[in-house]
Amino acid sequence: MDKEELLHPTNDYVFGRIFGYKGNENITKGLLESITNVKYQKVEIASSVATIKDLQDDKMGILDVRATADDNTIFDIEMQVAKNQNIADRIIWYWSALYHKSIDSGVDYIKTKKTIAILIADFKIDILENIPNFHTSWHIREDEFSKIILTEKLELHIIELSKLAINNDQLVNQNKLLKWSKFILNPEGGIDMEDEDIKQAKKVLEEISQDAEEQEKARLRDKYVREINSSRNEGYEDGVLEGKLATARNMLADGCDIKLIMQYTQLPENEILKLMDE
């Protein structure tokens, strides 16, 4: 097939179709292992693929990939191309919501599961501009005794694709993640076919790139992201509102209480009720 026909994995629908699709577990496992530097026996994917109707409604909010490893670690992976001023706050909220849901009400806190949130960003994150590494890993540490981690159950990873060009001298344990990141950014580039999971991801991408319905889904998602970016360019307040609405939609989808949504988004109750009627 012609190179120009390949869809872009930075499109979060396409990303989810590769890494959040049941049957592609080995692909997702390979990506997760390259990020966490941990080997897993198997990974179960919990995500669902959006339909044409979903994407036509333009109310999908954030399309993330959720998975669980055989050691009960829970993952949430977000591919983000639309710059968001509150990206750090949002990824923390997604982590906390997932961690909160890792046990049922009344179960002892020791039963909570390790929860890892992963953000792959195709834009510069201002607060990280002085960090040259394209991959940063975050935990809760004591200020003075920074080697002491309060809990291993919180882990955040941020991958900034815009920093790849200046990071070709990464440590050996980053080599596989570097390959994955380059594939996500430019799948038409020199893909190392010695890595079976990346080879499988490229095959899936080629297959969906030739599917008319998948092409339409990717187009609709691109349209949605362009409109979000356009609204943010027209005014910061509009962008903030859209971000709050997207967060509220996702919290509603997760079954969160209206008062909790009001607390996190600062939206009035009537706006949240409108979302429930959509």
BAFI-3210 file (N, C-alpha, C; in Angstrom, 3 decimals, decimal comma, padded with zeros to 6 digits):
// residues 278
n [1|2|3|4|5|6|7|8|9|10|11|12|13|14|15|16|17|18|19|20|21|22|23|24|25|26|27|28|29|30|31|32|33|34|35|36|37|38|39|40|41|42|43|44|45|46|47|48|49|50|51|52|53|54|55|56|57|58|59|60|61|62|63|64|65|66|67|68|69|70|71|72|73|74|75|76|77|78|79|80|81|82|83|84|85|86|87|88|89|90|91|92|93|94|95|96|97|98|99|100|101|102|103|104|105|106|107|108|109|110|111|112|113|114|115|116|117|118|119|120|121|122|123|124|125|126|127|128|129|130|131|132|133|134|135|136|137|138|139|140|141|142|143|144|145|146|147|148|149|150|151|152|153|154|155|156|157|158|159|160|161|162|163|164|165|166|167|168|169|170|171|172|173|174|175|176|177|178|179|180|181|182|183|184|185|186|187|188|189|190|191|192|193|194|195|196|197|198|199|200|201|202|203|204|205|206|207|208|209|210|211|212|213|214|215|216|217|218|219|220|221|222|223|224|225|226|227|228|229|230|231|232|233|234|235|236|237|238|239|240|241|242|243|244|245|246|247|248|249|250|251|252|253|254|255|256|257|258|259|260|261|262|263|264|265|266|267|268|269|270|271|272|273|274|275|276|277|278]
n.u [000,837|000,331|002,444|001,331|-001,242|-001,430|-002,959|-002,712|-001,107|-001,069|-003,542|-006,121|-008,215|-007,251|-004,983|-006,206|-007,488|-005,401|-004,016|-005,993|-007,750|-009,499|-007,822|-005,505|-003,736|-001,028|000,381|-000,249|000,789|003,521|004,046|003,433|005,317|007,657|007,423|007,149|009,222|008,866|008,142|005,316|003,061|000,645|-001,844|-004,955|-007,424|-009,573|-010,907|-013,306|-014,176|-014,885|-017,932|-019,163|-021,423|-020,993|-018,734|-019,707|-021,443|-019,795|-019,217|-017,476|-015,402|-012,522|-010,601|-009,439|-007,167|-007,688|-006,366|-005,489|-002,942|-001,475|-000,535|-002,360|-002,051|-003,372|-003,934|-004,087|-004,072|-003,423|-003,584|-002,696|-003,231|-004,263|-003,443|-003,600|-004,205|-004,508|-003,334|-001,740|-003,255|-005,453|-004,493|-003,790|-006,304|-007,555|-005,965|-006,542|-009,303|-009,391|-007,877|-009,481|-011,637|-010,572|-011,101|-013,963|-016,612|-016,191|-014,213|-010,989|-008,357|-005,860|-006,225|-006,331|-005,399|-002,337|-001,992|-001,447|-000,997|-000,705|000,475|000,709|001,963|001,586|002,687|004,342|004,833|004,476|005,332|007,274|009,373|012,083|013,137|014,998|014,525|012,459|010,771|009,281|009,031|006,858|006,368|005,087|007,086|009,187|010,105|012,749|014,043|014,306|014,595|012,871|009,854|006,472|004,279|004,021|001,896|001,033|001,769|002,974|003,415|004,871|005,100|006,690|006,387|007,455|010,011|011,646|013,615|015,854|016,769|018,263|020,258|019,437|019,229|020,032|017,836|015,763|015,583|013,675|011,275|011,832|011,759|009,050|007,881|008,784|007,519|004,820|004,830|005,765|004,932|005,682|008,334|011,650|010,945|011,787|011,796|012,570|011,437|008,765|006,258|006,009|006,088|003,659|001,921|002,323|001,264|-001,451|-002,080|-001,736|-003,795|-006,176|-005,935|-006,682|-009,337|-012,501|-014,446|-012,946|-011,228|-013,064|-013,841|-011,422|-011,169|-013,392|-012,650|-010,328|-011,507|-013,014|-010,957|-009,649|-011,655|-011,834|-009,265|-009,466|-011,455|-010,099|-008,088|-009,570|-010,228|-009,131|-010,883|-012,999|-011,716|-011,061|-013,618|-014,517|-012,738|-013,532|-016,138|-015,624|-014,280|-016,356|-018,171|-016,785|-016,553|-019,248|-019,730|-018,239|-019,778|-019,756|-020,735|-022,911|-022,304|-019,603|-018,569|-019,172|-017,465|-014,898|-014,877|-015,933|-018,235|-021,631|-024,578|-026,760|-025,556|-024,279|-026,432|-027,567|-025,719|-026,241|-028,566|-027,882]
n.v [-001,194|002,345|004,716|007,130|006,489|005,514|005,666|007,897|007,072|008,936|010,054|009,769|007,940|006,081|005,255|003,988|001,967|000,375|-000,234|-000,574|-002,590|-005,578|-008,595|-007,581|-007,835|-008,637|-006,680|-004,391|-005,206|-005,247|-002,504|-001,485|-002,825|-001,691|000,874|000,693|-000,950|-003,498|-006,958|-008,650|-011,408|-011,619|-009,429|-007,918|-006,311|-003,613|-001,712|-000,177|000,042|002,977|003,765|004,721|006,345|007,249|008,888|010,713|012,124|013,801|013,878|012,450|013,050|012,220|009,682|006,901|004,187|001,304|-001,166|-004,310|-005,975|-009,275|-009,275|-007,810|-005,076|-001,970|-000,124|003,046|004,542|007,400|009,012|012,065|014,895|017,392|020,313|020,903|023,071|022,202|019,715|018,216|018,201|016,831|014,266|013,339|013,279|011,278|009,118|008,946|008,436|005,921|004,438|004,647|003,105|000,599|-001,081|-002,472|-000,811|-000,713|-002,611|-003,475|-001,032|-002,007|-003,723|-002,307|-001,748|-001,563|001,267|002,643|005,497|006,707|009,117|010,026|012,499|014,627|017,178|020,046|020,107|022,598|022,846|020,945|021,754|022,186|019,721|017,436|014,763|012,545|010,800|010,677|009,564|009,274|009,453|009,412|011,111|011,814|015,123|015,877|013,422|011,992|009,493|007,840|006,351|006,947|005,255|002,412|002,103|004,203|005,465|007,391|008,074|010,071|010,762|012,617|013,227|015,221|015,621|013,667|013,968|015,052|013,130|010,833|009,513|007,951|005,947|002,407|000,884|002,329|001,955|000,304|001,629|003,981|003,120|002,378|004,877|006,325|004,885|005,482|008,224|008,415|006,148|005,449|005,627|004,269|001,310|-001,056|-004,215|-006,419|-006,465|-008,091|-007,316|-004,627|-004,964|-006,339|-004,301|-002,476|-003,961|-004,124|-001,415|-000,976|-002,567|-001,374|001,053|000,649|000,255|001,446|002,286|002,546|004,571|006,666|006,951|007,793|010,210|011,654|011,867|013,416|015,752|016,490|017,020|019,134|021,071|021,435|022,456|024,777|026,195|026,698|028,335|030,514|031,558|031,428|030,903|029,557|027,208|026,187|025,715|023,712|021,686|021,172|020,276|017,960|016,458|016,203|014,663|012,246|011,542|011,178|008,985|007,133|006,752|008,572|010,576|013,433|015,647|015,216|015,539|018,232|019,302|018,681|019,810|022,329|023,076|024,257|022,708|022,532|022,528|020,073|018,368|018,820|017,535|014,909|014,464|014,306]
n.w [000,000|-000,496|001,112|001,941|002,593|005,123|008,295|011,145|014,139|016,208|016,203|018,418|018,207|016,320|017,692|019,890|018,499|017,768|020,204|022,120|021,525|021,659|021,180|020,353|022,417|022,857|021,536|023,035|025,495|024,895|024,507|027,078|028,665|027,710|028,662|031,489|032,173|033,137|033,091|031,876|032,128|030,806|029,358|029,841|027,960|028,510|027,149|024,908|021,464|019,661|017,925|014,632|015,018|017,654|017,271|015,435|016,977|018,343|021,063|022,529|024,210|026,009|024,570|025,885|026,683|028,487|030,606|032,182|033,904|034,444|037,046|038,383|038,102|037,113|034,166|032,532|029,497|027,654|024,578|023,409|021,461|021,421|022,915|026,356|028,987|031,556|031,866|033,685|036,050|035,092|034,395|036,890|038,065|036,526|037,196|039,994|039,972|038,739|040,536|042,798|041,994|042,071|044,157|045,849|047,645|051,141|051,275|052,545|052,501|051,882|049,857|047,547|044,122|042,263|040,276|037,171|035,352|032,067|029,912|026,604|024,786|022,029|021,923|023,368|026,830|029,002|031,722|031,874|030,344|030,910|031,277|029,579|028,818|026,969|028,165|031,260|034,635|037,398|040,937|044,346|046,467|049,339|050,232|051,203|051,553|048,965|047,839|049,036|048,493|048,945|048,375|046,281|044,706|043,226|040,119|037,502|034,076|031,610|028,232|025,883|022,673|021,105|021,970|020,990|019,000|020,215|021,841|021,193|022,454|024,577|027,604|027,732|028,632|027,663|025,023|023,650|024,205|022,903|020,254|020,061|020,477|018,276|016,283|016,852|016,399|013,766|011,747|009,223|009,061|009,654|010,777|013,187|012,360|013,786|016,227|017,340|018,405|017,644|014,942|014,603|015,373|013,320|011,219|011,960|011,801|009,046|008,078|009,127|007,941|005,377|005,495|004,896|006,773|009,110|008,298|008,096|010,756|011,896|010,530|011,496|014,144|013,937|013,006|015,241|017,127|015,826|015,973|018,720|019,248|017,725|019,097|021,415|020,523|019,857|022,255|025,586|027,702|026,508|025,821|028,347|029,349|027,571|028,223|030,862|030,426|028,956|030,878|032,752|031,275|031,037|033,737|034,368|032,726|034,088|036,253|038,371|041,200|041,044|042,697|043,232|040,683|040,268|042,169|041,144|038,574|038,774|037,516|037,214|038,630|036,848|034,313|034,288|034,494|031,997|030,387|031,084|029,775|027,145]
ca.u [000,000|001,093|002,727|000,465|-002,541|-001,414|-003,537|-001,711|-001,340|-001,279|-004,992|-006,391|-009,045|-006,349|-004,165|-007,035|-007,781|-004,210|-003,608|-007,126|-008,666|-009,358|-007,131|-004,181|-003,147|000,431|000,875|-000,376|001,740|004,849|004,158|003,450|006,594|008,700|007,241|007,346|010,406|008,412|007,627|004,013|002,727|-000,446|-002,561|-006,347|-007,845|-010,926|-011,439|-014,243|-013,888|-015,982|-018,671|-019,352|-022,424|-020,327|-017,834|-020,513|-022,068|-018,779|-019,327|-016,709|-014,419|-011,203|-010,554|-008,277|-007,023|-007,592|-005,932|-005,064|-001,907|-001,697|-000,225|-003,461|-001,790|-004,343|-003,322|-004,881|-003,164|-004,084|-002,847|-003,253|-002,616|-004,813|-002,784|-004,526|-003,508|-004,661|-003,033|-001,231|-004,395|-006,341|-003,932|-003,895|-007,690|-007,813|-005,313|-007,252|-010,598|-009,136|-007,415|-010,657|-012,498|-009,848|-011,702|-015,362|-016,894|-016,136|-013,039|-009,826|-007,526|-004,672|-006,597|-006,271|-004,468|-001,409|-002,628|-000,460|-001,545|000,302|000,107|001,582|001,581|002,204|002,881|005,227|004,194|005,253|005,944|008,387|010,246|013,494|013,548|015,265|014,075|011,132|009,983|009,471|008,282|006,517|005,855|005,002|008,342|009,416|010,871|014,177|014,550|013,602|014,690|011,802|008,565|005,421|003,549|004,318|000,638|000,847|002,844|002,576|004,430|004,567|005,964|006,548|006,908|008,183|011,390|012,374|014,758|017,031|016,995|018,736|021,292|018,783|019,798|019,706|016,503|014,775|015,663|012,412|010,294|012,195|011,241|007,595|007,525|009,017|006,446|003,594|004,989|005,972|004,954|006,239|009,791|012,365|010,459|012,631|010,951|013,022|010,535|007,547|005,064|005,934|005,737|002,224|001,231|002,391|000,333|-002,803|-002,236|-001,909|-005,114|-007,257|-005,747|-007,327|-010,738|-013,222|-015,106|-011,896|-010,782|-014,081|-013,742|-010,221|-011,470|-014,295|-011,899|-009,485|-012,409|-013,341|-009,769|-009,442|-012,644|-011,431|-008,121|-009,933|-012,164|-009,100|-007,396|-010,481|-010,276|-008,734|-012,034|-013,742|-010,951|-011,210|-014,971|-014,584|-012,022|-014,379|-017,255|-015,098|-014,034|-017,655|-018,746|-016,081|-016,914|-020,595|-019,604|-017,675|-020,745|-019,452|-021,816|-022,959|-021,608|-018,171|-018,256|-019,189|-016,263|-013,701|-014,937|-016,459|-019,402|-022,885|-025,342|-027,620|-024,740|-024,028|-027,707|-027,723|-024,874|-026,902|-029,685|-027,364]
ca.v [000,000|003,580|005,220|008,238|005,988|005,102|006,539|008,348|006,581|010,036|010,208|008,910|006,809|005,104|004,718|003,044|000,814|-000,484|-000,668|-000,796|-003,478|-006,971|-009,359|-006,952|-007,800|-008,741|-005,368|-003,523|-005,686|-004,795|-001,070|-001,277|-003,300|-000,731|002,072|000,417|-001,796|-004,671|-008,003|-009,183|-012,656|-011,312|-008,177|-007,918|-004,982|-003,310|-000,600|-000,465|000,855|003,894|003,540|005,914|007,197|007,900|009,934|011,743|012,939|014,739|013,992|011,335|013,470|011,602|008,266|006,322|002,730|000,751|-002,557|-004,888|-007,001|-010,480|-009,004|-006,947|-003,663|-001,349|000,901|003,954|005,174|008,457|009,640|013,413|015,835|018,714|020,845|021,234|023,813|021,519|018,315|017,553|017,984|015,842|012,922|012,960|012,911|009,978|008,111|008,801|007,795|004,511|003,847|004,584|002,023|-000,676|-001,936|-002,194|-000,124|-001,548|-003,489|-002,865|-000,273|-002,768|-004,473|-001,463|-002,260|-000,610|001,939|003,391|006,377|006,995|010,156|010,198|013,828|015,101|018,620|020,381|020,378|023,757|022,649|020,000|022,243|022,125|018,318|017,020|013,401|012,425|009,948|010,935|008,660|010,045|008,780|010,291|011,022|012,789|016,238|015,833|012,053|011,714|008,090|007,113|006,462|006,719|004,057|001,945|001,931|005,356|005,625|008,164|008,171|011,056|010,623|013,786|012,857|016,355|015,609|012,500|014,351|015,396|012,072|009,608|008,909|007,474|004,767|001,159|000,416|003,153|001,714|-000,230|002,712|004,918|002,529|002,506|006,294|006,702|004,271|006,250|009,532|008,297|004,719|005,248|005,711|003,002|000,481|-002,219|-005,385|-007,480|-006,438|-008,714|-006,576|-003,434|-005,486|-006,604|-003,007|-001,920|-004,739|-003,672|-000,075|-001,110|-003,139|-000,407|002,184|000,295|000,024|002,718|002,688|003,009|005,872|007,653|007,172|008,625|011,557|012,306|012,209|014,564|016,909|016,865|017,615|020,454|022,007|021,739|023,366|026,052|026,903|027,176|029,468|031,658|032,133|030,480|030,532|028,527|025,974|025,695|025,177|022,443|020,698|020,825|019,480|016,638|015,758|015,864|013,554|011,020|011,197|010,623|007,646|006,266|006,605|009,450|011,376|014,797|016,570|015,018|016,148|019,680|019,648|018,577|020,611|023,670|023,348|024,289|021,465|022,503|022,158|018,629|017,718|018,892|016,476|013,632|014,341|014,244]
ca.w [000,000|-000,527|002,437|002,325|003,004|006,519|009,297|012,120|015,499|017,136|016,278|019,560|017,805|015,687|018,787|020,624|017,634|017,787|021,545|023,005|020,802|022,076|020,145|020,194|023,758|022,824|021,126|024,200|026,491|024,498|024,791|028,520|029,189|027,342|029,482|032,917|032,340|033,877|032,216|032,259|031,446|029,880|029,591|029,412|027,515|028,977|026,378|023,827|020,289|019,335|016,689|013,797|015,668|018,783|016,797|014,775|018,021|018,833|022,517|023,059|025,215|025,925|024,219|026,534|026,647|029,829|030,575|033,458|033,734|035,237|038,453|038,829|037,847|036,220|033,313|031,717|028,525|026,890|023,480|023,389|020,525|021,695|024,103|027,436|030,031|032,840|031,593|034,885|036,936|034,506|034,481|038,298|038,325|035,912|038,036|041,259|039,714|038,459|041,798|043,655|041,529|042,081|045,177|046,121|048,896|052,334|051,232|053,184|051,556|051,473|048,655|046,355|043,119|041,669|039,153|036,395|034,314|031,035|028,948|025,444|024,307|020,785|022,072|024,470|028,116|029,470|033,038|031,728|029,281|031,308|031,357|028,190|028,545|026,376|029,052|032,691|035,503|038,586|042,124|045,520|047,218|050,407|049,689|051,557|051,356|047,709|047,452|049,713|047,818|049,931|047,971|044,929|043,989|042,338|039,135|036,335|033,028|030,572|027,059|025,019|021,363|020,529|022,455|020,477|018,161|021,027|022,821|020,555|023,289|025,781|028,238|027,052|028,992|026,986|023,584|023,120|024,260|021,840|019,016|020,086|020,342|016,888|015,504|017,078|015,785|012,326|011,424|007,889|009,179|009,732|011,865|013,427|012,242|014,677|017,374|016,843|018,784|016,799|013,620|014,643|015,412|011,957|010,401|012,313|011,251|007,595|007,822|009,377|007,026|004,114|005,791|004,712|008,020|010,030|007,785|008,451|012,201|012,125|010,012|012,440|015,353|013,572|012,937|016,622|017,749|015,206|016,509|020,103|019,170|017,210|020,164|022,380|019,911|019,876|023,598|026,623|028,512|025,789|025,939|029,712|029,463|026,844|029,027|032,007|029,923|028,598|032,141|033,330|030,501|031,401|035,112|034,291|032,138|035,122|037,324|039,503|041,756|040,504|043,603|043,026|039,390|040,493|042,931|040,317|037,353|039,078|036,680|037,966|038,542|035,666|033,144|034,368|034,178|030,542|029,813|031,328|028,815|025,775]
c.u [000,872|001,258|001,740|-000,913|-002,579|-002,081|-002,474|-002,031|-001,481|-002,746|-005,460|-007,372|-008,159|-005,473|-004,957|-007,359|-006,606|-003,999|-004,782|-008,161|-008,430|-008,845|-005,731|-003,420|-001,622|001,078|000,876|000,614|003,153|005,066|004,279|004,781|007,719|008,618|007,611|008,623|010,101|007,868|006,296|003,751|001,614|-001,109|-003,978|-006,761|-009,307|-011,596|-012,470|-013,967|-015,103|-016,634|-018,739|-020,332|-021,807|-019,531|-018,594|-021,174|-021,112|-018,860|-018,505|-015,743|-013,081|-011,339|-009,295|-008,311|-006,855|-007,281|-005,524|-004,061|-002,185|-001,345|-001,231|-003,159|-002,791|-003,664|-004,392|-003,905|-003,949|-003,132|-003,470|-002,495|-003,112|-004,220|-003,814|-003,748|-003,518|-004,285|-002,546|-002,366|-005,284|-005,786|-003,957|-005,329|-008,000|-007,173|-006,130|-008,600|-010,424|-008,716|-008,597|-011,537|-011,832|-010,332|-013,166|-015,509|-016,871|-014,951|-011,848|-008,919|-006,298|-004,939|-006,577|-005,183|-003,539|-002,028|-001,616|-001,173|-000,424|-000,260|001,152|001,124|002,336|002,272|003,810|004,415|005,039|005,985|007,146|009,444|011,728|013,996|013,770|014,703|012,664|010,210|010,307|008,545|008,087|005,929|005,689|006,254|008,404|010,362|012,365|014,789|013,885|013,711|013,573|010,470|007,471|004,612|003,912|003,057|000,285|002,040|002,286|003,729|003,965|005,589|005,677|007,200|007,732|009,650|012,225|013,651|016,013|017,378|017,432|019,811|020,703|019,475|019,297|018,277|015,396|014,707|014,349|011,330|010,575|011,649|009,717|007,181|007,717|007,963|005,159|003,668|005,072|006,070|005,527|007,762|010,405|011,939|011,332|011,764|011,452|012,150|009,158|006,305|004,898|005,556|004,231|001,427|001,211|001,398|-001,106|-003,068|-002,466|-003,305|-006,222|-007,142|-006,386|-008,830|-011,493|-013,884|-014,093|-011,359|-011,759|-014,041|-012,551|-010,469|-012,364|-013,565|-010,970|-010,309|-012,730|-012,162|-009,487|-010,409|-012,319|-010,275|-008,531|-010,630|-011,192|-008,326|-008,262|-010,569|-009,990|-009,937|-012,853|-013,048|-011,084|-012,585|-015,076|-013,883|-012,848|-015,547|-016,805|-014,850|-015,346|-018,290|-018,094|-016,408|-018,321|-020,564|-019,058|-018,598|-020,510|-020,684|-021,745|-022,192|-020,095|-017,741|-018,216|-017,919|-015,024|-013,708|-015,343|-017,597|-020,649|-023,691|-026,181|-026,852|-024,489|-025,298|-027,977|-026,926|-025,533|-028,030|-029,211|-027,553]
c.v [001,244|004,132|006,285|007,767|005,593|006,146|006,865|007,817|007,693|010,457|009,250|007,784|005,708|004,446|003,662|001,804|-000,153|-001,085|-000,976|-001,722|-004,915|-007,815|-008,822|-006,904|-007,850|-007,419|-004,425|-003,916|-005,207|-003,326|-000,831|-001,717|-002,320|000,535|001,814|-000,356|-003,002|-005,680|-008,527|-010,468|-012,433|-010,002|-008,339|-006,489|-004,755|-002,236|-001,078|000,499|001,694|003,523|004,840|006,873|007,949|009,106|011,045|012,664|013,988|014,929|012,916|011,755|012,801|010,123|007,671|004,806|002,238|-000,738|-002,992|-005,995|-008,178|-010,293|-008,036|-005,455|-003,143|-000,211|001,770|004,700|006,190|009,004|011,002|014,304|017,255|019,242|021,300|021,898|023,067|020,042|017,568|017,240|016,868|014,428|012,418|012,536|011,545|008,865|007,873|008,110|006,300|003,779|003,654|003,392|000,651|-001,613|-001,539|-001,494|-001,106|-002,488|-002,748|-002,208|-001,041|-003,555|-003,609|-001,954|-001,162|-000,047|002,841|004,191|006,761|008,041|010,185|011,478|014,183|016,624|018,848|020,684|021,423|023,490|021,711|020,487|022,158|020,698|017,815|015,642|013,379|011,581|010,300|010,028|009,340|009,156|009,820|010,071|012,087|013,862|016,122|014,474|011,476|010,269|007,257|007,407|006,077|005,465|003,702|001,844|003,114|005,467|006,359|008,189|009,189|010,907|011,798|013,486|013,974|016,376|014,465|012,888|014,636|014,305|010,754|008,892|008,400|006,230|003,504|000,717|001,272|002,827|001,231|000,849|003,748|004,418|002,671|003,948|006,772|006,097|005,081|007,597|009,435|006,825|004,424|005,310|004,323|002,189|-000,764|-003,475|-006,579|-007,553|-006,899|-007,907|-005,296|-003,842|-005,765|-005,308|-002,374|-002,645|-004,310|-002,302|-000,129|-001,625|-002,109|000,794|001,918|000,075|001,355|003,203|003,212|004,372|006,975|007,966|008,066|010,055|012,327|012,720|013,389|015,846|017,412|017,579|018,989|021,487|022,400|022,727|024,743|026,861|027,438|028,355|030,723|032,296|031,087|030,005|029,445|027,182|025,358|025,054|023,822|021,339|020,243|019,950|018,070|015,812|015,314|014,684|012,231|010,585|010,611|009,197|006,650|006,123|007,485|010,254|012,815|015,779|016,452|015,658|017,669|020,127|019,675|019,523|022,060|024,068|023,410|023,019|021,393|022,130|020,654|017,850|017,740|017,784|015,112|013,389|014,202|012,863]
c.w [000,000|000,879|002,882|002,795|004,478|007,405|010,343|013,514|016,534|017,178|017,370|019,245|017,214|016,753|019,559|019,820|017,584|019,172|022,477|022,425|021,225|020,912|019,901|021,518|023,749|022,397|022,326|025,284|026,172|024,789|026,289|029,129|028,875|028,187|030,935|033,212|033,232|032,876|032,753|031,483|030,421|030,288|029,058|029,082|027,897|028,138|025,353|022,681|019,924|018,010|015,885|014,464|016,842|018,307|016,075|015,791|018,579|020,345|023,208|024,162|024,966|025,578|024,835|026,411|028,074|029,747|031,979|033,179|034,665|036,708|039,081|038,720|036,822|035,454|032,649|030,813|027,713|025,828|023,249|022,417|020,749|022,996|025,115|028,562|031,362|032,748|032,831|035,846|036,408|034,645|035,924|038,616|037,737|036,730|039,301|041,075|039,488|039,734|042,747|043,285|041,605|043,177|045,357|047,466|050,064|052,380|051,820|052,146|051,088|050,189|047,396|045,413|042,619|040,397|038,455|035,307|033,354|030,078|027,844|024,762|023,034|020,800|023,263|025,720|028,832|030,774|032,975|030,735|029,629|031,510|029,935|027,837|027,966|027,248|030,496|033,484|036,850|039,685|043,240|046,365|048,309|049,892|049,953|051,274|050,106|047,233|048,068|049,018|048,809|049,637|046,539|044,082|043,100|041,411|037,925|035,342|031,994|029,452|026,139|023,671|020,735|020,935|021,884|019,752|018,968|022,022|022,196|021,360|024,600|026,323|027,546|027,361|028,394|025,492|022,986|023,138|023,180|020,500|018,941|019,829|018,915|015,968|015,628|016,360|014,266|011,926|010,046|007,902|009,260|010,933|011,979|013,444|013,057|015,926|016,920|017,185|017,958|015,375|013,543|014,632|014,035|011,047|010,669|011,706|009,741|007,269|008,015|008,447|005,673|004,272|005,758|006,002|009,032|009,593|008,188|009,950|012,535|011,662|010,983|013,711|015,098|013,552|014,343|017,283|017,161|015,768|017,943|020,095|018,688|018,297|021,195|021,825|019,925|021,255|024,641|027,433|027,839|025,910|027,318|029,884|028,779|027,620|030,218|031,574|029,566|029,848|032,768|032,604|030,896|032,822|035,157|033,754|033,142|036,322|038,534|039,923|041,238|041,384|043,456|041,710|039,525|041,203|042,041|039,120|037,588|038,140|037,551|037,709|037,270|034,403|033,110|034,034|032,674|029,865|029,972|030,337|027,372|025,177]
res [m|d|k|e|e|l|l|h|p|t|n|d|y|v|f|g|r|i|f|g|y|k|g|n|e|n|i|t|k|g|l|l|e|s|i|t|n|v|k|y|q|k|v|e|i|a|s|s|v|a|t|i|k|d|l|q|d|d|k|m|g|i|l|d|v|r|a|t|a|d|d|n|t|i|f|d|i|e|m|q|v|a|k|n|q|n|i|a|d|r|i|i|w|y|w|s|a|l|y|h|k|s|i|d|s|g|v|d|y|i|k|t|k|k|t|i|a|i|l|i|a|d|f|k|i|d|i|l|e|n|i|p|n|f|h|t|s|w|h|i|r|e|d|e|f|s|k|i|i|l|t|e|k|l|e|l|h|i|i|e|l|s|k|l|a|i|n|n|d|q|l|v|n|q|n|k|l|l|k|w|s|k|f|i|l|n|p|e|g|g|i|d|m|e|d|e|d|i|k|q|a|k|k|v|l|e|e|i|s|q|d|a|e|e|q|e|k|a|r|l|r|d|k|y|v|r|e|i|n|s|s|r|n|e|g|y|e|d|g|v|l|e|g|k|l|a|t|a|r|n|m|l|a|d|g|c|d|i|k|l|i|m|q|y|t|q|l|p|e|n|e|i|l|k|l|m|d|e]
***
